[in-house]
Amino acid sequence: MSQELEKLRLESIRIKGNHRELVEKKVSVLANSMAKIGLKTPISVRLKKDGPALVAGHHRLEAAKRLKWIKIDCFIVNGDKIDTQLWTIAENLHRAELGAIGRADLIDAWKGLLKQQKKGAQVAHPGGRQPHDKGVSATAKALGTTRDDVHRAQSIANISSKAKVAAKSTGR
């Protein structure tokens, strides 16, 4: 997947798909920082038939809008839909404010996307078929984590939505 840097008009960038909810305090802090030192990490977009679509950088984009910027630096991501979804997950996985449930959901989503991407390719370990792995090793390797972390994330990601809401409401 390649990328190039361009300045795009803020009004042309569409926000589609699943992006994290905006956190007002974070947008405000980013806007203050960007007003003083500019944008140091460009947002990422994918060019589509109907214009650029945001891949990563929702908070930075919103901060730029509040500063009434006309254009913003963007990495133009050249890849397919799975590549851009993996990029979005990677950006969000490395956030300090991400809780255990959010992290688990992203790791599980990464595993599923890798599985889709690898269809038709050998995914078993050398030496034979290992049906119980199901992309765990590839996910752990890609994310720089352990197989145990991926298994734990999968267990957390598979709890019911109702249980996740209850767990998040406790603030843990």
Protein Blocks (a to p, Z undefined) as FASTA:
>chain_A
ZZddddddfklpccehjdddddfklmmmmmmmmmmnopfbdcdddddfkopcdfbhplmm
mmmmmnopabdcdddddddfklmmmmmmmmmmmpfklcfklmmmmmmmmmmmmmmmmgoi
afbdehiacfklnomlmmmmmnopafklmmmmmmmmmpcfklmmmmmmnoZZ
